[in-house]
Amino acid sequence: MLVFSTSDKGGTGRSVTSCNIAHRLAIAGRNVAYVDFDFGSPTAGALFEISAMERGINGGGVHSYLLGQTGTAARVDVGAATDRAELSRISPRSGRLVLLPGDEGGAEFLTSDGGVVRRCAELLSTLEQEFRVVIVDLSAGRSAALEIVLQATALPSLRRRIARWLIFHRWTRQHILAASGLVHGPHGLLRAGEAAGHNADELLGSTRYVRTAVPTTTARTTANRPAQAAWLQEQDAALRRLATANQLGTTTVLGSTPMEPVLQWREQVILDSDVNAHIANPETAVAYADLARRLVDVATWERL
């Protein structure tokens, strides 16, 4: 399965949520490849706490591979390379979690020429055969990265592979409108995908939204400010109506993540040890586990 993570705006929690989903899939026993396609800001190494590649690697990364500067893209076993001891302690029942990092100092592609698209398709095809789930973290917005993968997945070698498109947005008016525009807008995912050779209806059926940093009911009602709590509830209801009006209603949502104090200070993978130490909220770990489960559950996608 190929999973493409994208968002129209930065700061949505796309990368940190995708890394946490990858971790949850791996500890559930699935082999997972995480591909850093955020060419201008390849920070997956920092999220997995691999200090040697916090901003990508010096040559041999995904960027270099797509440009044809190297014959293979570098791979890093997260459990073996991470500096975080708890993340390296992998259960014998866990699957592999492998990172394909970006290049340090890389930049967004200006165009998506045929050679880049072909190499992208070859890379994704190889990974899809080796790993149960391949998560590709794209640059935010209507980027060249999005164009490249849309064209690559429309090629015969990938056309029949299972693909999921996850659109991340925070629970605010601006982010809801931006996420809707990224998918349904004049230059959005559906029209760009159709121009690349995809069936727009099939592409829409493979697209779901992930709401991030959603305030919880507990946070609203324990503020000891009844007027403020009532106002926040009204805003939440207004956002739900706005989401429905912009085709981001409940039936198109894969899941959501709550506000997490740890992530407001430090973007990282939330481990069970963080919850057990009462550092991270258990609701956050549950949310990531639920997203991972629903992502690979065929029945869940059929019902939505």
N, C-alpha and C positions, 0 to 999 in steps of 0.2 A: 504494500500500500504506500502510495506517495501522498504526503501531506504538505500543503503549502500554507505557510503562516504569513499573513500580511495585514496591513492596516493603512488607513489613509493619512493618519497623523502619527508623529512620534510621541513617545510618552504614554503609549497605551498599555504597556506591560506585555507586549507581544513576545519579545525574546525571553523574558524571565518566565512567562507562563509556558511557552513552548519548551524551554529547558526542563521545567518541572514536569510537564507531561511526558517528555522523553524519559526522565528518571523514573516516573511511576510505571511507565510501560516496561522498562528494563527490570525493575524489581518484581514485576508481575510475571517475568519469565520470557519476555519477548526480546529478540535482538533488534536494536534500534540504531539507525544512523542519523546523526544530526548534522545537517549541511548548512554552513554559514554563508548565505547568499546576500547578506547585508554588506555589500561591497565597500561602501564608504565608511562603515563603522562596524568591523567584525569583532564583536566583544563576547562571543560565546565562550571563549577560553576563560574570560574573567568570571562569567556566571558559573562555570564548572570549577572555578578556583584553580586554574592551571596557570601559575604565575609566569611561566616561560612564554605564554602566548595570550596575554591579557588583551592585546590589540591585534591579534592575528599572528602569523608567522612570517619570517623573513624569507619569502620565496617558496614556491612549491605548494601554495594554497589554492583554493578554488579559483580565485581570480586569475592566477598564473596559468592554471590548467585550461580555463575557458579561452584564454588568449592564445593557447597553443605553445606557451613558453616552457611547458613541462609535459611529459607524456602521461603522468598520473597525478592525481590530487592527493596530498598528504592525508594520512589517517592517524588519529590519536586515540588510544584506548583511555577513556575518561577515568576509569577506576585505577589504572596504573599510573596515570600522569597527574591526577589532582593532588594539590597540596593539603586538601582537607581529609583528615584521617577517616572521619565518619563516612565520607562519600566513597572512599576507596574500599571500605569493608563491605564487600558484595557477597550476598548469600549464594551458596552453591546452586540454588534454584533460580537465581536471577539470570537474565539474558545479558548480552553484551550491549554496552553503550559506547558507540564510536563517534568521535567528532571529526568532521572534515572542516578544518578552520579556513578562514579567509586569509588574505595577505595583509600584513602590516603596511600601512601607508597606501593601500589600494584605493581606488576611486570608482565612483559609479560609471558604468559603461555609457558611452554616448550613443551607441547604436547596437542593434542586435543583428549582426551580420550572419550569413549562412554558416560560416565556420564555427562561430560561438554557439549557435543553436544546435549544430550537429554534435559538438563535443558535450554540450549540456545533455542532450538526449542519450548519448552513449554513457555518460556518468550515471544518470538517473536509472537507466535500464540495468546497468551492472549492479548498482546498489539495491534496486528493487528485487533482483533475483537472490541477493545474498542476505538481505535483512527483511524482517517481517514488516517493519515500519520505517519509512524514510521521511524525516521531518526536514523541510527546507524552509529556513527562516529568510524571508525576502526583505529587501529594503522597503521603507514606508512609502506610500503614495503610488502614483502611476509611474513606476520606475522602469528602467531598462531591465532590471531583474525580473519584474513581472512579465514584461514583453518576451523575454528570453524563454521563460518556462512555459508560457502560453503557446509559443511557437513550437517548442520542443515536444510538449505533450500532445500536440496535434499531429505529430509525425506518425507514420504507420507503426514504428517500433514501440510507441508508448500509448497509442490511441485507445487500446483496449485494456490498459492497466487501470486498476482502481486508484482514483485520485480524489482527495478531499481538499477543499479550500476553506481555511479558517480565517475569518475576518475579525480582528480584535478591535474593541473600542471600549473606552471608559464610559461610565454611566452618567454622561452629561449631554446637554442639548447639542453642543458643538460636535462632540464625537459621534453622536447618533447620526446627525446630518452628514458628517464626513464619511462614515462607514457606508451609509446608503448611497452616497455619490460614487464611492469607489466601486461599488458593484453595479449600480443601475444608471450611473451618470453617462453623459455623452461619450466620454473616453474611458469608461469604467471597464470592469472585468468582463462583463457579458458582451459588450460590443467589441472590445479588443479581442476577446476569445473567439467570437464569431468571425472576425476579420482574419484570424490566424487559422481558421478551419474547424473550430469547435462548433458543436450544436449548442446554441444558447440555452435551451431548455435543460439539456443534460448538465451543462455547466452550473446552472442555477440549482439543480437538484443535488449537486455535489458541494454546495456552498452553505456554510453555517456560520453563525456569529458567536463570539465569546465575549461576554461582558466582564470587564475587569474592575477591581477595586470598587465593588458595589457596597454601599453602606448597609449594615445589617439592621434588623428591627431592634435588636438589643442596643445598638449604638444610638438609635433615635430615642428610645423610650427611657434610657437611664441618664439622660442629660439633666434631669431635674428642672427642665424648662419646658413646661407644657406647651406654651405658644410656639416655641422653636420646634418641638417634636411634631406638632400638628402641621406646621409649615413644611417640614421635611417630608412628611407623609403626602402632602398635597403635591410637592414637587416630584416625588417618586411616581405618583399616579399620572402626573402630566408627562413624565418621561416615557412611561409605558404607552400612553396614547400616541405620543410622537413616534415611538419606535414602530408601533403597529401601522401608523399612517405612512411610514417610510419603508415598509416591507421588512422590518426587523422585529416582527412580533414573536411571541413565545414559540410558535411552531418552527421558526427558523433558527432558534438559539440552541447551540449545543450545550451550553452551560455558562456558569458565571463563577467568578472568584470574589471573595469578600475583601474588604480592606484589611491589610495585614501590617501591623506596626513594624515588624522586622523588615519588610520590603520597602517601607518608607525611608528607612535608614540605610539599607544595604540590599542590593539586588543579588539574590542567591537562590540556590536550590533549597527548598524547605524539606528537611529530613525528618523522619519520625523521631530521631534523637532530639531535634529542636522542640518538638511538641512534648516529648517526655520530660524535657528539662524545663518546661513551662516558659520557654522563650517565644515560640511561635504558637499561634492559635490552632487548636485541632481542626476548626472549621476550614482552615486554609488547606491543610493536608488532605482533608476529605474532598474538598472541591477539586483539587488536582487529580486525585485518584478517580473521581467520578468523570472528569473530562477525558482521562485516558481510557477508561472503560467504555464510555459512550463513543469515543472516536473509532474504536475497532469493533463495535457491536453493529453488525449488519442490520439486525432487526430494529435497532434504534433509528438508524438512518431511514429505513423503510417506513417507519411509523410517522416520522416528522413531515 
